[in-house]
């Protein structure tokens, strides 16, 4: 347990300490997990500060929990798994940083629509997929739910009694508002089908099953991607026609058609089309909303050159195609930096400015992926780092144009050159893929730099001459009061959004 020790200061000096935080609040989405930081300004350099979260179960302090004088405090907001919004705060003395998080997106999906079972008693199960709490119940006394409630993904187990009647009966289990139908055969019914399984290509296919029975029968499907295109019931002989549409996923999928107790299994091959799985800031390697002109890295499957293919320049512009690879934002091709196995780096077109959402498509060898939706923000700042991971020593030059390292630190009061991306639209407006020339464009929105929690004087902020549009260079003076060290936190703030809290600079 930590103990608070008060130093022997003159009467009431410690009680006079006050703090302010900037920004004072944040609105966080329900998902994914959100990280960020805020600055604390103390009324005196001797003021001891301690940060405390109101709800550490989902709002945690990642760095800067204690210190003296001015500083920065990092935080993490876990995804909200509930259907209600929630609020929390981090207090630093008299100051409070307020957090408001949106309600979770409580979608519920079942692994199957139902199951056909024999007339004998037995058990079964299906899976529910969700981020939220759920309940499950049955509408029939002969059908009982063993797992009646839970939170998140889980298996829902059920049991059913024997059916001693001649007729088929149906019971429904409702889980998370979705319905799972259990169809139980009656006794004395003999049903046969002409085939038990088939494999169809990713492009889809169609076919039929012949049914021979001594009683009435009903055909059901286990998955929504299987369509029953003809009769779904009959008496004695009949035919069940089916169709499977094209597959866009990257894995095989299985489904069944059930005719009484007979099962026809359909296996569909994975798509050969490329697929996008994530879009990250190329400097911070964080996800989230993208910004016009931001340099990003897109990850996925079934695209990219091997070995790596780098950007091509023609008439002062980066090309929008490298090694048979293109990336499109609302059908606008993006300038490419490289194409590599299952990843590509590109510059978000400035045409997304003013939008709240964009559809991103990867094209490789003429094949296009399904659209990948991405939120759009005015800015998405990130500082490039020497490790190209978003953490550690920043891509920063000292005043003499040498690389800033622990062995070559910057002096307090000197000027450092910071390289970043995600500053948003520029003035004059950015031109996709253009190599920056003089006079360079400047960000429309204000840019601030904080070194060790202290605001730095900015002498230049704008395009980096000789480098493609989307890269910003910021020349800032290291504050005289900045702490010394090999890994002093550094961040930029633009358009109300912070860069990652893991970039550092060496100060002597």
Secondary structure, DSSP 8 states (H G I E B T S, - for coil): ---------STTTGGG--EEEES-EEEE-SSS-EEEEEEEEESSTT-EEEEEES-TTTEEEEE-SEEESSEEEEEEE----SSS-EEEEEEETTEEEEEEE-------EES-SEEEE-SS-EEEEEEEE-SSEEEEEESSTTEEES--EEESSEEEEEEE----SSS-EEEEEEETTEEEEEEE--TT--EEES-SEEEE-TT-EEEEEEEEESSEEEEEESSTTEEE-S--EEESSEEEEEEE----SSS-EEEEEEETTEEEEEEE----S-EEEEEEETTT---S-B-TT-EEEEEEES---SS-EE--EETTEE-S-BTTEEEEETTEE-EEEEEETTEEEEE--GGGTT-SEEEEEEEETTEE---EEEEB-S---EE-BTTSSSSEEBSEE-TTS-B-BTTB-B-TT-EEEEEEE---SEES---TTBB--SS--EESS-EEEEETTEEEEEEEEEE-TTSBTTEEEEEEE--TT---EEEEEEEEEETTEE--S-EEEEE-
